[in-house]
Amino acid sequence: MDAYQYSYTNAAGITMEEYSFLHHASAGLSQNQMQTFMLVYNSRRKNPNDILLATLLGFLGLAGMQRFMTRNYMLGGLYLLTFGFFGIGTLIDLITYKSIANDYNRHLAYECYQIAKMNN
């Protein structure tokens, strides 16, 4: 179990906050459940640096890509139609890109927990 329990520490761009909620989200899982959890989580997780790159693309005319990446389609569409709320929303996302990634990854961790519990 230790091999899977601590494999999330190798994820690119992992923050201490993400490490903490992963540790809590995966508590109480069996070895098979932990393996399922990690496979699903690692395949869907968003690296904060990828969110940063998508946010920077907003200044080149592709505003809202970071919101589409994190399954926030309504806000992504608004960003796209309004050019990132005229650049202000994109600028705010540039400052808060880590929290955007952490929020997405936190929700994903709990989804993965449910998947792991159902499948094993």
C-alpha positions in Angstrom: 0.0 0.0 0.0 2.9 2.4 0.7 3.9 2.4 -3.0 0.5 3.8 -4.0 -0.1 5.9 -0.9 2.8 8.1 -1.5 2.9 8.0 -5.4 1.1 11.3 -5.6 4.1 13.1 -4.2 5.8 12.5 -7.6 3.1 14.4 -9.5 4.4 17.5 -11.4 3.6 20.8 -9.8 1.9 19.3 -6.7 1.4 21.9 -3.9 1.3 21.3 -0.2 -2.4 22.0 -0.2 -3.0 19.4 -2.9 -0.8 16.9 -1.0 -2.9 17.5 2.1 -6.3 17.0 0.5 -5.0 13.9 -1.4 -3.8 12.4 1.9 -7.2 13.0 3.5 -9.2 11.9 0.4 -7.4 8.6 0.0 -7.5 7.7 3.7 -9.1 4.3 4.4 -8.8 2.9 0.9 -7.6 -0.6 0.4 -4.6 -1.3 -1.8 -6.8 -2.1 -4.9 -8.9 1.0 -4.2 -5.8 3.1 -3.8 -4.5 1.9 -7.1 -7.7 2.7 -8.8 -7.8 6.1 -7.1 -4.3 7.0 -8.2 -4.8 5.8 -11.8 -7.9 7.9 -12.3 -6.6 10.9 -10.4 -3.3 11.0 -12.2 -4.9 10.7 -15.6 -7.3 13.7 -14.9 -5.4 15.9 -12.6 -4.4 19.4 -13.8 -1.0 20.8 -13.2 -1.0 24.4 -12.0 1.6 25.2 -14.6 -0.8 24.1 -17.3 -3.4 26.3 -15.9 -0.9 29.2 -15.9 -0.1 28.5 -19.6 -3.7 28.4 -20.6 -4.3 31.7 -18.7 -1.5 33.3 -20.5 -3.1 32.3 -23.8 -6.0 34.5 -22.8 -3.9 37.5 -23.5 -3.4 36.2 -27.1 -7.1 35.9 -27.8 -7.9 32.5 -26.4 -9.4 33.8 -23.1 -11.2 31.2 -20.9 -9.1 28.2 -21.9 -8.1 27.7 -18.2 -11.8 27.6 -17.3 -12.6 25.1 -20.1 -9.7 22.9 -18.8 -11.2 22.8 -15.3 -14.7 22.0 -16.6 -16.1 25.4 -15.8 -17.8 25.7 -19.2 -20.1 28.6 -18.5 -17.4 30.9 -17.2 -15.1 29.7 -20.0 -17.7 30.7 -22.6 -18.1 34.1 -21.0 -14.4 34.7 -20.9 -14.2 33.7 -24.6 -17.1 36.0 -25.6 -15.9 39.0 -23.6 -12.1 38.5 -24.1 -11.6 37.5 -20.5 -13.9 40.2 -19.2 -11.9 42.7 -21.1 -8.7 41.3 -19.7 -9.6 41.9 -16.0 -10.8 38.3 -15.4 -7.8 36.9 -17.2 -5.5 39.1 -15.1 -7.2 37.9 -11.9 -6.9 34.2 -13.1 -3.2 34.9 -13.7 -2.8 35.8 -10.1 -5.0 32.9 -8.8 -4.0 30.1 -11.2 -2.8 27.8 -8.3 -6.1 28.1 -6.5 -8.0 27.4 -9.8 -6.0 24.2 -10.2 -6.3 23.2 -6.5 -10.1 23.7 -6.5 -10.4 21.5 -9.6 -8.0 18.9 -8.2 -9.8 18.8 -4.9 -13.2 18.1 -6.5 -11.5 15.5 -8.7 -10.0 13.8 -5.7 -13.4 13.3 -4.2 -14.8 12.0 -7.5 -11.9 9.6 -7.7 -12.6 8.4 -4.2 -16.2 7.6 -5.1 -15.0 5.8 -8.2 -12.5 3.8 -6.2 -15.0 2.8 -3.6 -17.6 1.7 -6.2 -15.2 -0.3 -8.3 -13.6 -2.3 -5.6 
